[in-house]
Amino acid sequence: MNPSASPCPECGLPQVITEQGLSLIARCGGCGWMVATTNPNHPIMDRTPYALRARPGALASASAIARLAVALGIGVKRARELIAQDLPVAENVLALEVIRLHGVLAGAGLQVEITPAFRWPLDPRD
């Protein structure tokens, strides 16, 4: 919870701002006045196009290629090209898709690079 600088329009006491998923809620503890609006601090509002690259990290190259092929449901030849040539596995994807793909790729043991820098938590529990 976050105290707001703006007072309650009904009674003038400070409001408390909370985030609930896609909503921001301002609530007055004194009189109960409340308003909700879209939360601009949610990844769904981020219109930045991102690119993701998968890298072997600590994995052997052959293992990384096989894991990438399985994770993305692509052929081994294409997975080999993506890793060997350091090509993006996804381009022009929005924040929610970045979070989903990161989970898939990291869950397969691959190292993931996101460009530009990603400002959202990659673990949906955060």
C-alpha positions in Angstrom: 0.0 0.0 0.0 1.1 3.4 -0.9 -0.1 6.7 0.7 -1.2 9.2 -1.9 -0.2 12.8 -2.0 -3.7 13.7 -3.2 -6.4 14.0 -0.5 -9.8 12.3 -0.7 -12.2 14.5 -2.7 -15.0 13.7 -0.1 -13.3 14.2 3.3 -9.8 15.5 2.6 -8.0 12.6 4.4 -5.0 10.9 2.6 -5.9 8.1 0.2 -4.1 4.7 0.0 -3.2 3.5 -3.4 -2.9 -0.3 -4.1 -2.2 -2.3 -7.2 -4.4 -5.2 -8.1 -3.4 -6.8 -11.3 -4.5 -4.5 -14.1 -6.0 -1.9 -11.7 -4.9 0.9 -9.4 -7.2 1.5 -6.6 -7.3 4.7 -4.5 -9.3 4.3 -1.3 -9.9 6.6 1.6 -9.5 5.1 5.0 -11.7 7.8 6.6 -14.9 7.8 4.6 -14.5 4.8 2.3 -14.5 6.8 -0.9 -12.8 4.7 -3.7 -11.9 4.9 -7.3 -10.2 2.4 -9.6 -8.3 2.9 -12.9 -6.0 1.1 -15.2 -2.6 0.4 -13.7 0.1 2.0 -15.9 2.7 0.0 -14.0 1.7 -3.4 -15.5 3.5 -5.2 -18.3 0.4 -5.3 -20.4 0.7 -1.5 -20.8 4.2 -1.8 -22.2 4.2 -1.4 -26.0 8.0 -1.8 -26.4 8.9 -4.3 -29.1 11.4 -6.8 -27.5 13.8 -9.4 -29.0 14.9 -12.6 -27.2 17.9 -14.7 -27.9 18.6 -18.1 -26.4 22.1 -19.1 -25.6 23.6 -22.4 -24.3 25.0 -20.8 -21.1 26.4 -23.8 -19.1 24.9 -26.4 -21.5 26.8 -28.2 -24.2 25.9 -26.8 -27.6 24.1 -30.0 -28.8 22.1 -30.1 -25.6 21.1 -26.5 -25.9 20.0 -27.0 -29.6 17.9 -30.0 -28.6 16.3 -28.2 -25.7 15.6 -25.1 -27.8 14.0 -27.3 -30.5 11.7 -29.0 -28.0 10.9 -25.8 -26.1 9.8 -23.9 -29.3 8.5 -26.9 -31.2 10.9 -26.3 -34.1 13.2 -28.5 -36.1 16.7 -29.2 -34.9 18.2 -27.5 -38.0 16.4 -24.2 -37.2 17.4 -24.4 -33.5 21.0 -24.9 -34.5 20.8 -21.8 -36.8 19.3 -19.7 -34.0 22.0 -20.7 -31.5 25.0 -20.8 -33.9 24.2 -17.5 -35.5 23.0 -15.9 -32.3 19.7 -15.0 -34.0 16.6 -13.9 -32.1 14.2 -16.7 -31.2 11.5 -14.0 -31.1 11.4 -10.4 -32.4 8.9 -7.5 -31.9 7.2 -9.3 -29.0 5.5 -7.4 -26.2 6.2 -7.7 -22.5 3.6 -10.4 -21.6 5.0 -12.6 -24.4 8.5 -11.9 -23.2 7.6 -13.1 -19.7 6.0 -16.3 -21.2 8.9 -17.1 -23.5 11.5 -16.4 -20.9 9.8 -18.9 -18.6 9.7 -21.5 -21.4 13.4 -21.0 -22.4 14.8 -20.6 -18.9 12.8 -23.6 -17.9 14.6 -25.6 -20.6 17.9 -24.5 -19.0 18.8 -22.0 -21.7 20.3 -18.5 -21.0 18.0 -15.8 -22.3 19.0 -12.3 -23.5 16.2 -9.7 -23.8 16.8 -6.4 -25.8 16.1 -3.6 -25.0 16.6 -4.0 -21.3 13.5 -5.5 -19.7 12.0 -3.6 -16.7 9.4 -6.1 -15.5 9.8 -9.1 -13.2 10.3 -12.3 -15.2 8.8 -14.5 -12.6 5.0 -14.1 -12.6 5.0 -14.5 -8.8 7.0 -11.2 -8.4 
